[in-house]
């Protein structure tokens, strides 16, 4: 893991928010890349791919969305929604003097990226969507809801490792013991009483409610708007239960110029350090501003 600077800014409603800032190696040679994580995840998920992107001459900002990692938790759980997250990203970009960027969004981070097309479309120069789209398979949502926000008793890091293995084994069948320990360290943080999940359990509230017809229509519209005039790369886990092959094929039919790579032997969501994902990201970033 390469070095990074820690950045903090305040949201308009007073939360202290956090991001990792990886400097471009050899000076900036392209727009920065903003990395946005999944529902129960945080900026640590990008500690493998961020240095690789920085090595291409791009600054990388990996944010902790409100309620995750080192960002404050929100006393109003209703604010845990894509529109608010996107607004926080706009404020982060202003604080760091970043008018435009390439976005890399994993799962929920991809939904935030699409939501940016309603909040600040000019800020998005290109996008990488990691195992996410305007349509999501219900079985994937059901699996995530089966563990997200549910209280658990974790006594030590062995318990934490066993927990992530149990809840994510279907997505990473090739993981070994060291992989699961690393995954646990990205999922939990050390507290006085032992490891604790690195997110606010209240994030589950909003996603547990079925989206309205208007919300479903809007996200499809925003995806079309994103892909119409911008370069988009979709990275999909071959075993994904969130983005099936049929969903991915429909996305390509809607956006014929969208590039796509299916990462073998991985479900939701690729860690982005898989050789197929790294190659696709490097090639894509060589073709965008």
C-alpha positions as CSV (number, residue, x, y, z in Angstrom):
1,X,0.0,0.0,0.0
2,X,1.5,3.3,-1.1
3,X,1.4,6.5,1.0
4,X,-1.6,8.8,0.9
5,X,-2.5,12.1,2.5
6,X,-5.6,12.3,4.7
7,X,-8.2,14.9,3.7
8,X,-11.2,16.1,5.6
9,X,-14.0,18.5,4.8
10,X,-17.3,19.4,6.4
11,X,-20.6,18.7,4.7
12,X,-23.2,21.4,4.6
13,X,-25.1,19.7,7.4
14,X,-22.0,19.7,9.6
15,X,-20.5,16.2,9.3
16,X,-16.8,15.7,9.3
17,X,-16.0,13.6,6.2
18,X,-12.8,11.9,5.2
19,X,-10.9,10.7,2.1
20,X,-7.5,9.3,1.2
21,X,-5.5,11.3,-1.4
22,X,-2.9,9.4,-3.4
23,X,-0.5,11.7,-5.4
24,X,0.0,11.0,-9.1
25,X,3.4,9.4,-9.6
26,X,5.7,11.6,-11.7
27,X,3.2,14.5,-11.8
28,X,-0.4,14.6,-13.0
29,X,-0.9,13.4,-16.5
30,X,-4.7,13.2,-16.5
31,X,-7.8,14.1,-14.6
32,X,-7.9,12.7,-11.0
33,X,-9.9,9.5,-10.3
34,X,-12.5,9.6,-7.5
35,X,-13.2,6.2,-6.0
36,X,-16.5,5.5,-4.2
37,X,-17.1,2.3,-2.3
38,X,-20.0,0.0,-1.7
39,X,-22.8,0.0,0.8
40,X,-21.0,-1.5,3.9
41,X,-17.5,-0.7,2.6
42,X,-15.0,2.2,2.9
43,X,-12.0,3.8,1.3
44,X,-9.7,0.9,2.4
45,X,-11.2,-1.2,-0.5
46,X,-9.2,0.8,-2.9
47,X,-5.8,0.5,-1.2
48,X,-4.8,-2.1,-3.9
49,X,-5.9,-0.3,-7.1
50,X,-5.3,3.3,-6.0
51,X,-1.5,3.0,-6.2
52,X,-1.7,1.4,-9.6
53,X,-3.8,4.2,-10.9
54,X,-1.5,6.8,-9.3
55,X,1.3,5.1,-11.1
56,X,-0.4,6.0,-14.4
57,X,0.0,9.7,-13.5
58,X,-3.4,10.3,-12.0
59,X,-4.2,11.6,-8.5
60,X,-6.6,9.3,-6.7
61,X,-9.2,10.3,-4.1
62,X,-10.8,7.4,-2.2
63,X,-13.6,8.8,-0.1
64,X,-15.3,7.4,3.0
65,X,-19.0,8.1,2.4
66,X,-20.9,9.5,5.4
67,X,-21.5,6.7,8.0
68,X,-18.5,4.7,6.9
69,X,-14.8,4.5,7.8
70,X,-13.4,7.8,9.3
71,X,-16.4,9.9,8.1
72,X,-18.9,10.9,10.7
73,X,-22.1,8.9,11.2
74,X,-25.3,10.8,10.5
75,X,-27.8,11.2,13.3
76,X,-30.6,11.2,10.7
77,X,-30.5,7.8,8.9
78,X,-32.8,9.1,6.2
79,X,-29.7,11.0,4.9
80,X,-28.1,7.7,3.9
81,X,-29.2,7.9,0.3
82,X,-27.5,8.5,-3.1
83,X,-28.6,12.1,-3.5
84,X,-27.0,13.2,-0.2
85,X,-23.9,11.1,-0.9
86,X,-23.5,12.8,-4.3
87,X,-23.9,16.2,-2.7
88,X,-21.1,15.3,-0.3
89,X,-18.9,14.3,-3.3
90,X,-19.6,17.7,-4.9
91,X,-18.6,19.4,-1.7
92,X,-15.4,17.3,-1.5
93,X,-14.5,18.3,-5.0
94,X,-14.9,21.9,-4.2
95,X,-12.8,21.6,-1.0
96,X,-10.0,19.8,-3.0
97,X,-10.3,22.2,-6.0
98,X,-11.3,19.3,-8.4
99,X,-13.7,20.6,-11.0
100,X,-13.8,17.4,-13.0
101,X,-12.8,13.8,-12.5
102,X,-13.0,10.2,-13.7
103,X,-15.3,8.3,-11.3
104,X,-14.7,4.7,-10.2
105,X,-17.7,3.4,-8.3
106,X,-18.1,0.0,-6.7
107,X,-21.8,-1.1,-6.2
108,X,-23.3,1.8,-4.3
109,X,-20.4,3.9,-5.4
110,X,-21.6,3.3,-9.0
111,X,-25.1,4.4,-8.1
112,X,-23.6,7.6,-6.6
113,X,-21.7,8.1,-9.8
114,X,-24.9,7.8,-11.9
115,X,-26.7,10.2,-9.4
116,X,-23.9,12.8,-10.1
117,X,-25.6,13.1,-13.5
118,X,-28.5,14.8,-11.8
119,X,-26.5,16.7,-9.1
120,X,-23.4,17.9,-11.1
121,X,-23.1,16.2,-14.5
122,X,-20.2,18.4,-15.6
123,X,-18.0,17.0,-12.8
124,X,-18.0,13.5,-14.4
125,X,-15.6,13.1,-17.3
126,X,-15.8,9.3,-17.5
127,X,-16.9,6.4,-15.3
128,X,-15.9,2.9,-14.3
129,X,-18.9,1.0,-12.8
130,X,-17.8,-2.0,-10.7
131,X,-20.5,-4.6,-10.6
132,X,-23.4,-2.2,-10.6
133,X,-25.9,-0.8,-13.0
134,X,-29.3,0.8,-13.3
135,X,-31.0,-2.6,-12.7
136,X,-29.9,-4.8,-9.8
137,X,-30.9,-8.5,-9.3
138,X,-33.2,-8.9,-6.2
139,X,-31.3,-12.0,-5.1
140,X,-28.2,-10.0,-4.7
141,X,-30.0,-7.4,-2.6
142,X,-31.5,-10.1,-0.5
143,X,-28.1,-11.5,0.3
144,X,-26.7,-8.1,1.3
145,X,-29.7,-7.4,3.4
146,X,-29.1,-10.7,5.1
147,X,-26.1,-9.3,6.9
148,X,-25.9,-5.5,6.5
149,X,-26.7,-3.7,9.7
150,X,-27.4,-6.9,11.7
151,X,-25.7,-6.8,15.1
152,X,-23.0,-9.4,15.6
153,X,-20.7,-10.3,18.4
154,X,-17.0,-10.2,17.4
155,X,-14.4,-10.9,20.1
156,X,-11.2,-10.8,18.1
157,X,-9.7,-10.7,14.6
158,X,-10.2,-14.4,14.1
159,X,-14.0,-13.9,14.7
160,X,-13.9,-10.9,12.3
161,X,-12.1,-13.1,9.6
162,X,-14.6,-15.9,10.1
163,X,-17.5,-13.4,9.7
164,X,-16.3,-12.0,6.4
165,X,-15.6,-15.5,5.1
166,X,-19.1,-16.6,6.0
167,X,-20.9,-13.6,4.5
168,X,-18.8,-13.3,1.3
169,X,-17.5,-16.8,0.5
170,X,-20.0,-17.0,-2.5
171,X,-18.3,-14.0,-4.1
172,X,-14.7,-15.1,-3.6
173,X,-14.4,-18.9,-3.9
174,X,-10.7,-18.7,-4.6
175,X,-9.8,-16.7,-1.5
176,X,-7.3,-18.2,1.0
177,X,-6.7,-17.4,4.7
178,X,-4.5,-14.3,4.0
179,X,-7.1,-12.9,1.6
180,X,-9.9,-13.3,4.2
181,X,-7.8,-11.7,6.9
182,X,-7.1,-8.7,4.6
183,X,-10.8,-8.5,3.8
184,X,-11.6,-8.4,7.5
185,X,-9.1,-5.6,8.1
186,X,-11.0,-3.6,5.4
187,X,-14.4,-4.4,6.9
188,X,-13.7,-3.8,10.6
189,X,-11.8,-1.3,12.7
190,X,-10.2,-1.8,16.0
191,X,-12.2,-0.6,19.0
192,X,-11.6,-0.7,22.7
193,X,-13.6,-3.9,23.0
194,X,-12.2,-5.5,19.9
195,X,-12.9,-5.3,16.1
196,X,-16.2,-3.6,15.2
197,X,-17.8,-3.1,11.8
198,X,-16.5,0.0,10.1
199,X,-20.0,1.5,9.2
200,X,-23.1,2.7,10.9
201,X,-25.7,-0.1,11.1
202,X,-28.4,2.4,10.4
203,X,-27.4,2.5,6.7
204,X,-29.6,-0.5,6.2
205,X,-32.8,1.5,6.7
206,X,-33.1,3.2,3.3
207,X,-32.2,0.2,1.1
208,X,-34.5,-2.1,3.0
209,X,-37.5,-0.3,1.4
210,X,-38.4,-1.2,-2.2
211,X,-37.5,1.7,-4.6
212,X,-40.4,3.6,-6.1
213,X,-41.3,3.4,-9.8
214,X,-40.0,6.9,-10.2
215,X,-36.7,6.0,-8.6
216,X,-36.3,3.0,-10.9
217,X,-37.1,5.2,-13.9
218,X,-34.7,7.9,-12.8
219,X,-31.7,5.7,-12.3
220,X,-32.2,4.2,-15.8
221,X,-32.4,7.7,-17.2
222,X,-29.2,8.7,-15.4
223,X,-27.4,5.7,-16.7
224,X,-28.4,6.5,-20.2
225,X,-27.3,10.1,-19.7
226,X,-24.0,9.0,-18.3
227,X,-23.2,6.6,-21.2
228,X,-24.5,8.8,-23.9
229,X,-21.6,11.2,-24.2
230,X,-19.0,9.8,-21.8
231,X,-16.7,6.8,-21.9
232,X,-17.9,4.1,-19.5
233,X,-16.3,0.9,-18.5
234,X,-18.3,-1.8,-16.7
235,X,-16.4,-4.4,-14.6
236,X,-18.5,-7.3,-13.7
237,X,-17.9,-10.3,-11.5
238,X,-18.5,-13.4,-13.5
239,X,-20.3,-15.0,-10.5
240,X,-22.1,-11.8,-9.5
241,X,-25.6,-12.2,-7.9
242,X,-26.2,-8.4,-8.2
243,X,-25.4,-7.9,-11.9
244,X,-26.4,-11.0,-13.9
245,X,-25.1,-11.6,-17.4
246,X,-28.6,-10.8,-18.7
247,X,-28.6,-7.4,-16.9
248,X,-25.1,-6.7,-18.2
249,X,-26.1,-7.6,-21.7
250,X,-29.1,-5.2,-21.4
251,X,-26.8,-2.5,-20.2
252,X,-24.6,-2.9,-23.3
253,X,-27.7,-2.8,-25.5
254,X,-28.6,0.5,-24.0
255,X,-25.0,1.8,-24.2
256,X,-23.4,0.1,-27.2
257,X,-20.1,2.0,-26.7
258,X,-19.7,1.0,-23.1
259,X,-16.6,-1.2,-22.6
260,X,-17.0,-4.3,-20.4
261,X,-14.9,-6.9,-18.7
262,X,-16.2,-10.0,-16.8
263,X,-13.7,-11.0,-14.1
264,X,-13.6,-14.8,-13.7
265,X,-14.2,-16.7,-10.4
266,X,-15.4,-13.5,-8.6
267,X,-18.8,-12.5,-7.5
268,X,-20.0,-9.1,-6.1
269,X,-17.9,-7.2,-6.3
270,X,-14.4,-7.6,-7.8
271,X,-11.7,-6.2,-5.6
272,X,-10.2,-4.5,-8.8
273,X,-6.8,-6.0,-8.2
274,X,-7.6,-9.1,-10.3
275,X,-5.4,-9.1,-13.4
276,X,-8.4,-8.8,-15.8
277,X,-9.7,-5.7,-13.8
278,X,-6.3,-4.1,-13.6
279,X,-5.7,-4.5,-17.4
280,X,-9.2,-3.1,-18.2
281,X,-8.8,-0.1,-15.9
282,X,-5.3,0.7,-17.2
283,X,-6.5,0.5,-20.8
284,X,-9.6,2.5,-20.2
285,X,-7.7,5.3,-18.4
286,X,-5.3,5.6,-21.3
287,X,-8.3,6.6,-23.5
288,X,-10.0,9.2,-21.3
289,X,-9.0,12.8,-20.3
